[in-house]
């Protein structure tokens, strides 16, 4: 065969065709050779085509494996989302699940729970919600999150872990986290007290002195009944006095005023230097001086 290059009348581009040595070319024979090429071997696939075809095969293989095993990424996503939940939230989801009935349940009042079947709890529920966690490890987690165990009823409880009020869990911390939280909000008490004293509506109950470096409680009974429950929860005046002492406030009996070197009306930036342990340190220093 000979290779002859001719020009196509449509595209005006050279086309290579194969002819026998003694074959005469006519218009009809050339047209036949161009429109119906010989069944030669298919052209080689380019390297780019090979690369693009490989991921599709890999993806098809992964899908077939998932179909055979019956598992997919949804279960892994569920485990990953659950791992981001902290311990109290996972425990709350276990107690609210119907699969936990007869194993671990809330007591009727909804403020404590009990493990009815410890063996099933360790074998069936713990591996699902806490990977590689045994009963002894679960007990340490409860202790770390400050849960209390009642030996009489065999129930676990926490003041911020309640069936009908899950928002309270936002106030739950581990023992290490509680220390970090207290450090972050170490000046919360002085700031709240500053807010109370800045309200003109409370001036007949608690107010600053003229110099702005001390304050006075004009009506201690109204302060305990009207202001303390609003800003400090279930806090009585005796507890408030202990807080004041703990934060290093000094009480002047002659004038009935409270003062602190870093607690001033016109310079609230000084509050950042206040420390709740200051009152404890001052007592220790006084004890050393006496001894």
Backbone as CSV, one residue per row, in Angstrom:
resi,resn,N_x,N_y,N_z,CA_x,CA_y,CA_z,C_x,C_y,C_z
1,UNK,0.842,-1.197,0.000,0.000,0.000,0.000,0.874,1.243,0.000
2,UNK,0.343,2.304,-0.619,1.024,3.593,-0.639,0.151,4.601,0.096
3,UNK,0.798,5.558,0.713,0.117,6.607,1.470,0.104,7.855,0.608
4,UNK,-1.074,8.342,0.252,-1.215,9.502,-0.628,-1.994,10.569,0.129
5,UNK,-1.504,11.783,0.049,-2.157,12.922,0.680,-2.972,13.663,-0.339
6,UNK,-4.258,13.827,-0.104,-5.121,14.609,-0.981,-5.785,15.706,-0.180
7,UNK,-6.365,16.660,-0.864,-7.017,17.793,-0.201,-8.511,17.620,-0.271
8,UNK,-9.181,17.743,0.919,-10.637,17.614,0.961,-11.273,18.859,0.396
9,UNK,-12.340,18.655,-0.403,-13.009,19.804,-0.993,-13.875,20.552,-0.026
10,UNK,-14.165,19.972,1.132,-15.051,20.630,2.102,-14.236,21.451,3.085
11,UNK,-13.286,20.770,3.772,-12.499,21.462,4.791,-11.215,22.052,4.277
12,UNK,-10.826,21.715,3.022,-9.572,22.209,2.449,-8.371,21.818,3.287
13,UNK,-8.437,20.656,3.948,-7.325,20.173,4.754,-6.828,18.865,4.165
14,UNK,-5.500,18.607,4.235,-4.957,17.366,3.663,-5.437,16.146,4.413
15,UNK,-5.777,15.080,3.661,-6.236,13.821,4.233,-5.375,12.704,3.666
16,UNK,-4.884,11.816,4.534,-4.064,10.685,4.112,-4.942,9.474,3.873
17,UNK,-4.798,8.813,2.676,-5.513,7.568,2.383,-4.502,6.544,1.884
18,UNK,-4.844,5.261,1.996,-3.977,4.173,1.561,-4.531,3.573,0.265
19,UNK,-3.675,3.407,-0.736,-4.071,2.799,-2.014,-3.062,1.741,-2.390
20,UNK,-3.492,0.779,-3.240,-2.581,-0.251,-3.729,-1.670,0.343,-4.804
21,UNK,-0.495,-0.290,-5.053,0.480,0.313,-5.975,-0.076,0.532,-7.363
22,UNK,-0.862,-0.431,-7.979,-1.328,-0.313,-9.353,-2.770,0.173,-9.438
23,UNK,-3.311,0.716,-8.308,-4.711,1.149,-8.279,-4.826,2.549,-8.842
24,UNK,-5.832,2.714,-9.746,-6.101,4.039,-10.299,-7.190,4.697,-9.496
25,UNK,-6.960,5.948,-9.151,-7.910,6.674,-8.312,-8.901,7.428,-9.167
26,UNK,-10.159,7.307,-8.827,-11.206,8.111,-9.440,-11.934,8.879,-8.368
27,UNK,-12.815,9.772,-8.771,-13.539,10.601,-7.792,-14.427,9.750,-6.892
28,UNK,-15.055,8.723,-7.517,-15.949,7.877,-6.721,-15.181,7.017,-5.736
29,UNK,-14.022,6.505,-6.163,-13.241,5.655,-5.247,-12.667,6.447,-4.102
30,UNK,-12.238,7.672,-4.354,-11.709,8.510,-3.258,-12.802,8.841,-2.268
31,UNK,-13.990,9.159,-2.796,-15.110,9.470,-1.891,-15.459,8.279,-1.026
32,UNK,-15.425,7.078,-1.611,-15.732,5.871,-0.845,-14.713,5.641,0.244
33,UNK,-13.434,5.860,-0.061,-12.390,5.627,0.931,-12.467,6.639,2.072
34,UNK,-12.904,7.879,1.744,-12.971,8.906,2.794,-14.185,8.683,3.685
35,UNK,-15.346,8.425,3.090,-16.579,8.286,3.882,-16.654,6.990,4.643
36,UNK,-16.048,5.921,4.127,-16.091,4.635,4.836,-14.676,4.127,5.029
37,UNK,-14.026,4.554,6.095,-12.652,4.127,6.328,-12.593,2.659,6.680
38,UNK,-11.427,2.105,6.448,-11.215,0.683,6.720,-11.238,0.427,8.203
39,UNK,-11.704,-0.759,8.592,-11.779,-1.082,10.030,-10.403,-1.353,10.607
40,UNK,-9.633,-0.295,10.683,-8.291,-0.437,11.239,-8.354,-0.385,12.752
41,UNK,-7.231,-0.537,13.366,-7.149,-0.491,14.832,-7.514,0.901,15.302
42,UNK,-8.248,1.016,16.406,-8.672,2.345,16.877,-7.468,3.183,17.269
43,UNK,-7.603,4.474,17.117,-6.478,5.351,17.477,-6.160,5.229,18.953
44,UNK,-4.891,5.429,19.326,-4.499,5.312,20.751,-5.124,6.410,21.586
45,UNK,-5.505,6.039,22.800,-6.099,7.021,23.725,-4.987,7.890,24.280
46,UNK,-5.250,9.164,24.305,-4.221,10.089,24.795,-4.046,9.935,26.295
47,UNK,-2.930,10.478,26.793,-2.624,10.376,28.231,-3.636,11.131,29.064
48,UNK,-4.158,12.245,28.501,-5.149,13.030,29.240,-6.432,12.234,29.430
49,UNK,-6.844,11.515,28.365,-8.062,10.714,28.464,-7.925,9.604,29.482
50,UNK,-6.726,9.001,29.561,-6.487,7.935,30.536,-6.592,8.469,31.941
51,UNK,-6.021,9.666,32.191,-6.035,10.243,33.538,-7.452,10.583,33.975
52,UNK,-8.256,11.118,33.017,-9.616,11.474,33.396,-10.495,10.261,33.604
53,UNK,-10.147,9.147,33.003,-10.967,7.943,33.147,-10.718,7.228,34.461
54,UNK,-9.531,7.376,35.033,-9.185,6.647,36.255,-10.045,7.043,37.448
55,UNK,-10.275,8.364,37.740,-11.110,8.692,38.897,-12.513,8.150,38.800
56,UNK,-13.076,8.077,37.560,-14.417,7.526,37.423,-14.461,6.065,37.833
57,UNK,-13.428,5.292,37.427,-13.369,3.882,37.823,-13.243,3.755,39.333
58,UNK,-12.393,4.629,39.925,-12.212,4.580,41.379,-13.504,4.904,42.102
59,UNK,-14.225,5.923,41.569,-15.483,6.286,42.199,-16.504,5.169,42.079
60,UNK,-16.568,4.535,40.874,-17.490,3.416,40.702,-17.148,2.265,41.633
61,UNK,-15.846,2.040,41.846,-15.418,0.971,42.737,-15.842,1.245,44.169
62,UNK,-15.709,2.522,44.594,-16.113,2.878,45.960,-17.612,2.690,46.137
63,UNK,-18.384,3.123,45.116,-19.828,2.957,45.216,-20.227,1.495,45.290
64,UNK,-19.547,0.650,44.514,-19.874,-0.777,44.551,-19.538,-1.385,45.895
65,UNK,-18.443,-0.935,46.515,-18.076,-1.442,47.847,-19.119,-1.048,48.872
66,UNK,-19.614,0.222,48.774,-20.627,0.672,49.709,-21.915,-0.127,49.537
67,UNK,-22.263,-0.456,48.267,-23.469,-1.230,48.029,-23.344,-2.641,48.590
68,UNK,-22.130,-3.211,48.492,-21.935,-4.571,48.979,-21.954,-4.637,50.490
69,UNK,-21.315,-3.659,51.142,-21.230,-3.676,52.601,-22.475,-3.111,53.257
70,UNK,-23.231,-2.302,52.492,-24.439,-1.723,53.062,-24.158,-0.524,53.925
71,UNK,-22.947,0.035,53.880,-22.571,1.188,54.687,-22.295,2.346,53.761
72,UNK,-22.406,3.534,54.299,-22.136,4.738,53.530,-21.525,5.777,54.443
73,UNK,-21.276,6.956,53.859,-20.656,8.022,54.640,-21.625,8.658,55.617
74,UNK,-22.915,8.397,55.489,-23.875,9.024,56.383,-23.667,8.596,57.819
75,UNK,-23.345,7.303,58.021,-23.098,6.845,59.381,-21.844,7.477,59.945
76,UNK,-20.813,7.648,59.099,-19.589,8.282,59.571,-19.846,9.737,59.910
77,UNK,-20.702,10.422,59.107,-21.018,11.799,59.411,-21.781,11.889,60.715
78,UNK,-22.648,10.924,60.994,-23.402,10.929,62.246,-22.466,10.777,63.436
79,UNK,-21.502,9.864,63.311,-20.536,9.674,64.395,-19.690,10.915,64.582
80,UNK,-19.280,11.540,63.463,-18.470,12.741,63.565,-19.221,13.879,64.207
81,UNK,-20.509,14.045,63.859,-21.307,15.106,64.465,-21.530,14.833,65.937
82,UNK,-21.703,13.542,66.295,-21.938,13.200,67.688,-20.681,13.408,68.525
83,UNK,-19.503,13.197,67.907,-18.266,13.363,68.658,-18.029,14.813,69.039
84,UNK,-18.642,15.760,68.254,-18.472,17.166,68.576,-19.331,17.565,69.769
85,UNK,-20.349,16.771,70.116,-21.196,17.059,71.262,-20.436,16.741,72.536
86,UNK,-20.665,17.546,73.566,-19.976,17.267,74.818,-20.705,16.153,75.570
87,UNK,-20.122,15.735,76.661,-20.615,14.572,77.393,-22.059,14.732,77.868
88,UNK,-22.457,15.855,78.500,-23.846,15.968,78.955,-24.870,15.881,77.819
89,UNK,-24.562,16.449,76.652,-25.515,16.416,75.541,-25.689,14.993,74.999
90,UNK,-24.589,14.254,74.920,-24.688,12.867,74.471,-25.493,12.043,75.474
91,UNK,-25.246,12.281,76.748,-25.977,11.560,77.792,-27.465,11.896,77.739
92,UNK,-27.772,13.155,77.459,-29.175,13.563,77.337,-29.849,12.862,76.149
93,UNK,-29.110,12.732,75.028,-29.678,12.055,73.857,-29.895,10.570,74.135
94,UNK,-29.024,9.950,74.929,-29.201,8.537,75.294,-30.464,8.361,76.123
95,UNK,-30.651,9.248,77.103,-31.811,9.129,77.988,-33.121,9.417,77.262
96,UNK,-33.092,10.223,76.195,-34.308,10.543,75.453,-34.619,9.532,74.357
97,UNK,-33.736,8.554,74.154,-33.942,7.550,73.109,-34.780,6.383,73.643
98,UNK,-35.662,5.873,72.783,-36.507,4.744,73.183,-35.711,3.448,73.317
99,UNK,-34.575,3.381,72.632,-33.749,2.172,72.719,-33.101,2.013,74.098
100,UNK,-33.136,3.078,74.898,-32.519,3.019,76.228,-33.491,2.583,77.308
101,UNK,-34.758,2.395,76.952,-35.744,1.996,77.948,-35.391,0.635,78.541
102,UNK,-35.454,0.555,79.846,-35.106,-0.662,80.555,-33.625,-0.803,80.817
103,UNK,-32.816,0.130,80.271,-31.358,0.087,80.488,-30.914,1.274,81.328
104,UNK,-31.258,2.483,80.869,-30.966,3.711,81.596,-32.148,4.644,81.390
105,UNK,-32.709,5.184,82.473,-33.927,5.989,82.383,-33.898,7.124,83.393
106,UNK,-34.706,8.156,83.081,-34.926,9.231,84.031,-35.803,8.728,85.174
107,UNK,-35.611,9.292,86.353,-36.553,9.075,87.428,-37.771,9.968,87.182
108,UNK,-38.910,9.692,87.807,-40.154,10.425,87.487,-40.036,11.944,87.566
109,UNK,-39.244,12.473,88.507,-39.172,13.932,88.638,-38.335,14.585,87.539
110,UNK,-37.559,13.785,86.791,-36.783,14.306,85.673,-35.547,15.080,86.074
111,UNK,-35.082,14.943,87.306,-33.889,15.654,87.765,-32.740,14.716,88.108
112,UNK,-32.926,13.441,87.910,-31.877,12.448,88.133,-32.194,11.221,87.283
113,UNK,-31.187,10.404,87.036,-31.375,9.207,86.214,-30.697,8.017,86.886
114,UNK,-31.079,6.834,86.441,-30.571,5.611,87.048,-30.240,4.602,85.947
115,UNK,-29.183,3.845,86.158,-28.791,2.780,85.237,-29.418,1.486,85.742
116,UNK,-30.430,0.989,85.027,-31.170,-0.194,85.469,-30.422,-1.478,85.166
117,UNK,-29.777,-1.562,84.027,-29.063,-2.772,83.613,-27.651,-2.362,83.206
118,UNK,-26.724,-2.462,84.120,-25.360,-1.997,83.880,-24.653,-2.839,82.822
119,UNK,-24.960,-4.121,82.775,-24.307,-4.991,81.796,-24.725,-4.621,80.369
120,UNK,-26.018,-4.461,80.154,-26.491,-4.076,78.825,-26.046,-2.663,78.472
121,UNK,-25.986,-1.794,79.458,-25.534,-0.423,79.208,-24.087,-0.417,78.728
122,UNK,-23.252,-1.255,79.362,-21.847,-1.316,78.965,-21.622,-2.014,77.643
123,UNK,-22.484,-2.997,77.322,-22.280,-3.781,76.099,-23.004,-3.210,74.879
124,UNK,-24.167,-2.587,75.076,-24.982,-2.150,73.949,-24.927,-0.649,73.684
125,UNK,-24.985,0.169,74.735,-25.090,1.620,74.526,-23.743,2.339,74.515
126,UNK,-22.874,1.992,75.439,-21.587,2.688,75.507,-20.769,2.580,74.214
127,UNK,-20.640,1.389,73.607,-19.847,1.316,72.363,-20.418,2.147,71.222
128,UNK,-21.741,2.382,71.237,-22.371,3.149,70.156,-22.126,4.644,70.329
129,UNK,-22.236,5.136,71.553,-22.164,6.579,71.797,-20.786,7.043,72.280
130,UNK,-20.032,6.164,72.899,-18.693,6.515,73.387,-17.741,5.405,72.940
131,UNK,-16.915,5.682,71.966,-16.021,4.654,71.434,-14.997,4.241,72.483
132,UNK,-14.821,2.929,72.596,-13.831,2.345,73.509,-13.995,2.883,74.930
133,UNK,-15.219,2.870,75.410,-15.513,3.374,76.752,-16.165,2.270,77.565
134,UNK,-15.605,1.983,78.732,-16.142,0.974,79.636,-16.881,1.665,80.778
135,UNK,-17.518,0.871,81.611,-18.291,1.425,82.714,-17.417,2.229,83.673
136,UNK,-16.206,1.756,83.906,-15.314,2.484,84.814,-14.945,3.847,84.234
137,UNK,-14.716,3.895,82.913,-14.406,5.175,82.261,-15.617,6.095,82.265
138,UNK,-16.807,5.525,82.073,-18.035,6.324,82.109,-18.242,6.923,83.496
139,UNK,-17.953,6.172,84.529,-18.080,6.684,85.899,-17.114,7.841,86.143
140,UNK,-15.906,7.729,85.594,-14.941,8.832,85.745,-15.419,10.082,85.008
141,UNK,-16.072,9.880,83.860,-16.615,11.035,83.132,-17.698,11.723,83.955
142,UNK,-18.570,10.932,84.565,-19.606,11.521,85.415,-18.997,12.317,86.556
143,UNK,-17.968,11.768,87.160,-17.304,12.456,88.262,-16.609,13.725,87.783
144,UNK,-16.026,13.657,86.593,-15.317,14.817,86.039,-16.276,15.960,85.724
145,UNK,-17.524,15.606,85.364,-18.538,16.623,85.072,-19.367,16.966,86.300
146,UNK,-18.905,16.536,87.488,-19.498,16.908,88.788,-20.897,16.326,89.006
147,UNK,-21.171,15.147,88.410,-22.415,14.455,88.737,-22.296,13.844,90.132
148,UNK,-23.407,13.805,90.832,-23.430,13.243,92.179,-24.177,11.916,92.166
149,UNK,-23.674,10.961,92.941,-24.287,9.635,93.018,-24.926,9.455,94.384
150,UNK,-26.213,9.138,94.377,-26.970,8.898,95.611,-26.994,7.394,95.863
151,UNK,-26.325,6.962,96.907,-26.239,5.522,97.193,-27.575,4.929,97.616
152,UNK,-28.445,5.740,98.183,-29.748,5.219,98.623,-30.635,4.871,97.429
153,UNK,-30.662,5.723,96.435,-31.510,5.496,95.259,-30.724,4.982,94.047
154,UNK,-29.377,4.964,94.137,-28.497,4.562,93.027,-28.708,5.447,91.795
155,UNK,-29.027,6.713,92.031,-29.305,7.647,90.940,-28.198,8.689,90.845
156,UNK,-27.998,9.202,89.615,-27.023,10.260,89.346,-27.779,11.566,89.085
157,UNK,-27.230,12.663,89.567,-27.897,13.949,89.401,-26.879,15.074,89.265
158,UNK,-27.337,16.153,88.703,-26.548,17.392,88.557,-27.551,18.539,88.540
159,UNK,-27.287,19.636,89.241,-28.282,20.727,89.290,-28.599,21.326,87.925
160,UNK,-27.703,21.182,86.954,-27.918,21.746,85.614,-28.206,20.670,84.563
161,UNK,-28.535,19.467,85.025,-28.856,18.370,84.108,-30.259,17.890,84.437
162,UNK,-31.248,18.422,83.702,-32.643,18.129,83.972,-33.366,17.798,82.674
163,UNK,-34.271,16.835,82.742,-34.970,16.358,81.549,-35.783,17.452,80.875
164,UNK,-36.498,18.275,81.661,-37.420,19.260,81.109,-36.789,20.638,80.919
165,UNK,-35.507,20.757,81.177,-34.850,22.055,81.006,-33.435,21.846,80.465
166,UNK,-33.321,21.432,79.190,-31.990,21.132,78.640,-31.096,22.350,78.473
167,UNK,-31.649,23.556,78.495,-30.814,24.756,78.348,-29.834,24.922,79.501
168,UNK,-30.162,24.317,80.631,-29.261,24.429,81.786,-27.901,23.794,81.515
169,UNK,-27.825,22.903,80.526,-26.551,22.241,80.224,-25.484,23.232,79.764
170,UNK,-25.904,24.416,79.295,-24.941,25.427,78.881,-24.091,25.905,80.058
171,UNK,-24.572,25.694,81.271,-23.844,26.111,82.463,-23.008,24.985,83.058
172,UNK,-22.925,23.864,82.360,-22.152,22.732,82.855,-20.714,22.807,82.343
173,UNK,-19.767,22.532,83.215,-18.353,22.540,82.866,-17.674,21.357,83.556
174,UNK,-16.573,20.930,82.977,-15.722,19.981,83.690,-14.986,20.746,84.791
175,UNK,-14.319,20.038,85.627,-13.603,20.719,86.706,-12.512,21.626,86.162
176,UNK,-11.845,21.180,85.090,-10.823,22.025,84.474,-11.471,23.206,83.763
177,UNK,-12.596,22.943,83.072,-13.280,24.017,82.366,-13.875,25.047,83.306
178,UNK,-14.282,24.606,84.499,-14.839,25.539,85.477,-13.775,26.529,85.938
179,UNK,-12.544,26.057,86.084,-11.463,26.959,86.469,-11.185,27.977,85.366
180,UNK,-11.172,27.501,84.098,-10.948,28.422,82.980,-12.076,29.437,82.881
181,UNK,-13.318,28.967,83.108,-14.466,29.870,83.036,-14.399,30.921,84.133
182,UNK,-13.982,30.519,85.322,-13.886,31.483,86.423,-12.797,32.510,86.168
183,UNK,-11.718,32.078,85.488,-10.663,33.025,85.154,-11.136,34.028,84.100
184,UNK,-11.931,33.543,83.121,-12.420,34.435,82.079,-13.416,35.440,82.628
185,UNK,-14.189,35.050,83.630,-15.207,35.940,84.195,-14.843,36.356,85.617
186,UNK,-13.543,36.565,85.844,-13.100,36.852,87.209,-13.589,38.213,87.720
187,UNK,-13.887,39.140,86.811,-14.353,40.456,87.244,-15.858,40.608,87.042
188,UNK,-16.603,39.495,86.933,-18.043,39.581,86.672,-18.784,40.205,87.845
189,UNK,-18.437,39.848,89.081,-19.124,40.407,90.249,-18.942,41.920,90.351
190,UNK,-17.722,42.447,90.248,-17.578,43.915,90.294,-18.290,44.626,89.152
191,UNK,-18.296,44.023,87.959,-18.979,44.655,86.819,-20.481,44.711,87.053
192,UNK,-21.042,43.629,87.612,-22.476,43.618,87.905,-22.808,44.653,88.969
193,UNK,-21.965,44.753,89.955,-22.171,45.740,91.010,-22.064,47.164,90.459
194,UNK,-21.138,47.370,89.526,-20.998,48.672,88.876,-22.258,49.015,88.082
195,UNK,-22.847,48.015,87.425,-24.082,48.229,86.660,-25.224,48.635,87.572
196,UNK,-25.321,48.000,88.733,-26.386,48.330,89.689,-26.251,49.773,90.169
197,UNK,-25.041,50.162,90.504,-24.811,51.506,91.038,-24.972,52.594,89.985
198,UNK,-24.869,52.236,88.708,-25.010,53.233,87.644,-26.465,53.518,87.280
199,UNK,-27.416,52.723,87.788,-28.830,52.927,87.495,-29.433,53.940,88.470
200,UNK,-30.000,54.984,87.895,-30.589,56.048,88.729,-31.838,55.563,89.449
201,UNK,-32.491,54.544,88.887,-33.715,54.042,89.529,-33.428,53.346,90.857
202,UNK,-32.157,52.965,91.080,-31.784,52.313,92.338,-31.100,53.272,93.315
203,UNK,-31.102,54.552,93.011,-30.341,55.508,93.837,-30.873,55.603,95.266
204,UNK,-32.159,55.271,95.473,-32.718,55.298,96.829,-32.445,54.009,97.587
205,UNK,-31.780,53.029,96.914,-31.443,51.754,97.555,-29.930,51.599,97.690
206,UNK,-29.197,51.861,96.610,-27.736,51.775,96.608,-27.205,52.852,95.667
207,UNK,-26.193,53.599,96.105,-25.687,54.688,95.279,-24.227,54.993,95.622
208,UNK,-23.570,55.706,94.707,-22.189,56.141,94.924,-22.160,57.328,95.888
209,UNK,-21.033,57.476,96.581,-20.790,58.703,97.312,-20.361,59.790,96.337
210,UNK,-20.261,61.022,96.784,-19.942,62.133,95.896,-18.571,61.995,95.255
211,UNK,-17.616,61.441,95.988,-16.267,61.306,95.430,-16.157,60.190,94.393
212,UNK,-17.151,59.287,94.341,-17.133,58.207,93.365,-16.135,57.111,93.673
213,UNK,-15.622,57.064,94.890,-14.635,56.045,95.267,-15.177,55.074,96.305
214,UNK,-16.403,55.261,96.708,-17.068,54.346,97.642,-18.571,54.429,97.405
215,UNK,-19.290,53.444,97.904,-20.742,53.441,97.749,-21.385,53.021,99.055
216,UNK,-22.701,53.275,99.134,-23.438,52.998,100.356,-24.743,52.298,100.017
217,UNK,-25.144,51.379,100.863,-26.434,50.705,100.727,-27.436,51.453,101.604
218,UNK,-28.273,52.244,100.964,-29.218,53.086,101.691,-30.291,52.236,102.356
219,UNK,-30.797,51.237,101.612,-31.858,50.382,102.138,-31.445,48.925,101.930
220,UNK,-30.730,48.330,102.911,-30.256,46.948,102.742,-31.377,45.930,102.523
221,UNK,-32.547,46.137,103.163,-33.647,45.175,103.013,-34.193,45.207,101.581
222,UNK,-34.381,46.390,101.020,-34.853,46.497,99.636,-33.785,45.987,98.666
223,UNK,-32.529,46.187,99.032,-31.435,45.683,98.198,-31.480,44.156,98.130
224,UNK,-31.789,43.513,99.266,-31.851,42.046,99.313,-33.085,41.509,98.609
225,UNK,-34.218,42.193,98.734,-35.468,41.680,98.185,-35.672,42.016,96.714
226,UNK,-35.210,43.179,96.269,-35.518,43.639,94.917,-34.348,43.519,93.941
227,UNK,-33.136,43.777,94.404,-31.989,43.839,93.488,-31.215,42.523,93.430
228,UNK,-30.917,41.926,94.578,-30.108,40.695,94.582,-30.737,39.563,93.769
229,UNK,-32.041,39.283,93.892,-32.612,38.188,93.070,-32.528,38.462,91.569
230,UNK,-32.545,39.711,91.181,-32.532,40.063,89.766,-31.150,39.903,89.153
231,UNK,-30.095,40.188,89.915,-28.739,40.188,89.358,-27.877,39.027,89.850
232,UNK,-28.212,38.462,91.013,-27.370,37.404,91.572,-28.139,36.134,91.905
233,UNK,-29.328,35.970,91.353,-30.089,34.750,91.579,-30.497,34.595,93.034
234,UNK,-30.406,33.358,93.524,-30.788,33.069,94.909,-29.655,33.466,95.850
235,UNK,-29.512,34.754,96.025,-28.420,35.288,96.851,-29.021,36.184,97.928
236,UNK,-28.719,35.867,99.174,-29.192,36.687,100.283,-28.116,37.690,100.675
237,UNK,-28.479,38.589,101.569,-27.547,39.658,101.926,-26.293,39.108,102.611
238,UNK,-26.440,38.042,103.396,-25.268,37.448,104.053,-24.292,36.901,103.010
239,UNK,-24.833,36.253,101.956,-23.979,35.741,100.889,-23.340,36.883,100.108
240,UNK,-24.086,37.960,99.896,-23.533,39.131,99.200,-22.377,39.733,100.004
241,UNK,-22.525,39.788,101.316,-21.453,40.326,102.166,-20.200,39.459,102.070
242,UNK,-20.374,38.142,101.986,-19.225,37.256,101.848,-18.542,37.471,100.493
243,UNK,-19.342,37.702,99.442,-18.761,38.003,98.132,-17.946,39.296,98.186
244,UNK,-18.495,40.290,98.844,-17.782,41.568,98.978,-16.453,41.363,99.702
245,UNK,-16.483,40.580,100.753,-15.266,40.311,101.514,-14.270,39.515,100.684
246,UNK,-14.785,38.570,99.902,-13.925,37.733,99.063,-13.237,38.553,97.973
247,UNK,-13.914,39.572,97.475,-13.337,40.420,96.435,-12.491,41.560,97.008
248,UNK,-12.329,41.595,98.311,-11.440,42.571,98.917,-12.052,43.926,99.201
249,UNK,-13.385,44.027,99.208,-14.020,45.298,99.568,-13.875,45.543,101.067
250,UNK,-13.752,46.785,101.411,-13.622,47.172,102.822,-14.854,47.950,103.257
251,UNK,-15.320,47.643,104.465,-16.508,48.310,105.001,-16.102,49.283,106.102
252,UNK,-16.521,50.518,105.929,-16.246,51.557,106.926,-17.465,51.681,107.828
253,UNK,-17.343,51.240,109.069,-18.479,51.240,109.992,-18.898,52.648,110.393
254,UNK,-17.957,53.593,110.397,-18.295,54.960,110.789,-19.231,55.623,109.774
255,UNK,-18.965,55.411,108.523,-19.773,56.037,107.470,-20.723,55.048,106.774
256,UNK,-20.573,53.741,107.043,-21.438,52.745,106.424,-21.214,52.604,104.918
257,UNK,-19.952,52.785,104.494,-19.634,52.727,103.056,-18.726,51.540,102.749
258,UNK,-18.795,51.100,101.466,-17.925,50.039,100.940,-16.972,50.665,99.921
259,UNK,-15.733,50.202,99.948,-14.754,50.772,99.021,-13.723,49.727,98.613
260,UNK,-13.105,49.997,97.483,-12.018,49.164,96.955,-11.141,50.082,96.099
261,UNK,-9.837,49.894,96.183,-8.927,50.786,95.465,-9.102,50.719,93.948
262,UNK,-9.611,49.568,93.438,-9.819,49.407,91.997,-11.298,49.511,91.606
263,UNK,-12.152,49.916,92.526,-13.578,50.036,92.236,-13.973,51.499,92.359
264,UNK,-13.935,52.200,91.216,-14.202,53.639,91.197,-15.172,53.979,90.068
265,UNK,-16.075,54.907,90.377,-17.131,55.253,89.431,-16.581,55.810,88.122
266,UNK,-15.581,56.671,88.179,-15.086,57.373,86.995,-13.926,56.662,86.310
267,UNK,-13.564,55.478,86.785,-12.455,54.749,86.161,-12.770,53.247,86.154
268,UNK,-13.737,52.815,85.323,-14.137,51.401,85.309,-13.062,50.467,84.753
269,UNK,-12.040,51.016,84.084,-10.970,50.168,83.544,-10.224,49.449,84.663
270,UNK,-10.218,50.028,85.850,-9.509,49.433,86.988,-10.114,48.097,87.418
271,UNK,-11.349,47.812,86.972,-11.984,46.551,87.362,-11.195,45.338,86.886
272,UNK,-10.443,45.494,85.787,-9.670,44.375,85.254,-8.577,43.924,86.217
273,UNK,-8.199,44.774,87.142,-7.144,44.426,88.098,-7.694,43.767,89.359
274,UNK,-9.004,43.630,89.455,-9.592,43.041,90.659,-9.536,41.525,90.582
275,UNK,-9.324,40.913,91.735,-9.208,39.459,91.820,-10.032,38.967,92.992
276,UNK,-10.771,37.881,92.770,-11.649,37.360,93.816,-10.866,36.824,94.996
277,UNK,-9.605,36.442,94.783,-8.800,35.882,95.869,-8.112,36.962,96.690
278,UNK,-8.345,38.211,96.349,-7.648,39.283,97.054,-8.021,39.326,98.524
279,UNK,-9.333,39.121,98.806,-9.766,39.126,100.191,-9.165,37.981,100.973
280,UNK,-8.997,36.813,100.337,-8.397,35.655,101.006,-6.935,35.939,101.324
281,UNK,-6.224,36.545,100.350,-4.813,36.849,100.572,-4.638,37.875,101.689
282,UNK,-5.548,38.875,101.734,-5.417,39.891,102.782,-5.605,39.278,104.163
283,UNK,-6.537,38.295,104.265,-6.736,37.614,105.557,-5.495,36.804,105.943
284,UNK,-4.885,36.150,104.962,-3.678,35.381,105.223,-2.538,36.283,105.669
285,UNK,-2.436,37.456,105.031,-1.394,38.389,105.418,-1.620,38.912,106.835
286,UNK,-2.894,39.183,107.159,-3.197,39.638,108.534,-2.850,38.561,109.551
287,UNK,-3.139,37.295,109.241,-2.845,36.192,110.141,-1.338,36.053,110.348
288,UNK,-0.545,36.280,109.276,0.910,36.204,109.390,1.437,37.338,110.287
289,UNK,0.845,38.518,110.124,1.285,39.651,110.923,0.999,39.437,112.402
290,UNK,-0.180,38.840,112.681,-0.539,38.577,114.082,0.386,37.528,114.699
291,UNK,0.689,36.480,113.895,1.557,35.429,114.415,2.996,35.935,114.531
